[in-house]
């Protein structure tokens, strides 16, 4: 039987939901290695263990160790977080190899997934439809200030664009920018700009119409790296903009949820709400497209990361549900509680974590050894 080990935060529901799925499959409870302990003292594994690397988020002490910030609500410091996190993942991989364990998450692929510029470039090179971006790929110029961002936006002809921290997550630090073409800008974001110029995450989406305020935010974010991409006009459902989070497990789209919002950001913690997946599928097919083609786009995106068991793909439906582009691919995009698998996916009746456990058992097969896809 598979023996799982999880590197994660013990109190996090991601860890508890995965452990529940393992036990529900009749397997021994996974061995837990707390991120705080791993970051301080390293990790050790035993022969045959299957190692899941889970999100280090939502833990103040782990955030301090990775980002160096005493206040976990601060937005800045994502470059330091990225450097320390990817180094820690490489150390976990070395420990797994030394102990005869197997990883479910590839360190090199995680390093790409947590750099929006590199990830966007990999997807584009593979022919996966993505929004136009002047900052993606190895040859793109870095953006180091609002003045440079403004220049890049103008040169690319982008009057509506998303500006994102290169290593951010959960919409932290993201600005939806609009220009009237006459030099005036407006930004929609969850960033709260402090009186001293500090940036804080907020659960309230707000709008800034003053360019000096926008410049202050972007200039504070720029040292950590910035990614810019075209703002794709998205389809609507019940008067709200809509997109989809599609979970791909072992190369197959298994779960999907519609996310709707009155703001450009559909993240559920920012006021987004789950939409109607059946209605979304009907809208896709009414437009003349095929639902299977939408899922195939997600599977093509996941195929760019073949040594990572599970990813969450943000699929952006164009206006009228006519075509799709991939906004992002998320390494830890499987937190969709109580959502069961799509019909015909092979994960019917299983949540996202149960589907991953089942995929490992299936891949392990008669050999008794789990092997990642080549």
C-alpha positions, 0 to 999 in steps of 0.5 A: 500500500502507498505510504504518504508523507506530506510537507505542509502546515498541520493546521491547514485544511489542505493537509487535513483534507488530503489526510482524510482522503488517504484514510478514506481510501483505506490507507495509513494516515500520512506522515506530516512534516511541518513546514516550519520544522522543515525550513529550520531543520530540513526533512528526512524520508524513508524508502518507499514513501510518496511525498506530497509538497503542500502549500506553505501559506496561511501560517504566520511563522512560515511566512516570516521564515520565507518572506522575512515580514513580521506582518503576514498581511504585507504584500511586499517580499514575494521575491524573497519568498520565491527564493527561499521556497524554491530552495526549500523544495530543492532540499526536500527533493534531495532528502527524498532522493537520499531516503529512497522516497518519491515526490509528487511535485517536481522542484524545477516545475514548481519553480516555473509555476511560481514565476508567472513570467516563466510559466506564461512563456512555457505555455505560449511556447507549447501552443497553449492559448494565453493572453498577450504579454510583453513580459513573459519568456526568457527574452522579455524585458524586466519592468522595474517601476511604474514609469517602465510599466506605463511605457511597456503598456503603451508600446504594446497597445494595452489599454486594459491589462493585468499587472501581477507580482511575478511570484504572487498568489491568491490575487495578492498585489494584482492590479486590473489597469484601465487607461482612457487613452489620454493618459489617465489610469484606473486600477482595481485591486485588493491592495490597501496602500498605507499612509507610509507607502506600505502595501497590505492585502485586503479582503475588500476590492477597491479602485484607485483613480489617482496615478500617483497612488497607482505609481506608489503601489507599482513602484513598491511591487516592482523590486519583487518582479512584475508580469503584465498581460492583456485583460481578456474580456470574459464571459458572463453568468447571471450578470457577473464576469465568470471564469473556471478553475479546472483541476487536472490530476495525472494529465486528466481534467477531473474537477471544475468550478465556475467562479463569478464576480462583480470585480475583475478578480474572481477569487472566492476570498475577494467576494467571488462566488461559485457559479453554475457549471451546468449552465456554463457548459450549456453556454459553451456548447450554445456558442458552437464550441465543445466542452471537451475542447475547453477541458483539453486546453486545461490538459494541454496546460498541465502537460507542460508540467508532467512531473507534477501530479496535480495543478489547478488551471485558471481557464478564462472564457472569452465573451459569449463563451466563444473560446478560452485562454489560460490565465494561470496554472497553479501548483496548489490549485486543488482546494475545492472542498466538497466538489466531486469529479466531472462525469467521465473523468474517472474521479466521480464521487471523489474530491480533488484529494481523493482523485490524487490518491486514486491516481497514485494507486493506479499509477503504482499498479502491480509494481508497488512503486509510484512513478511520475509521468515522464 
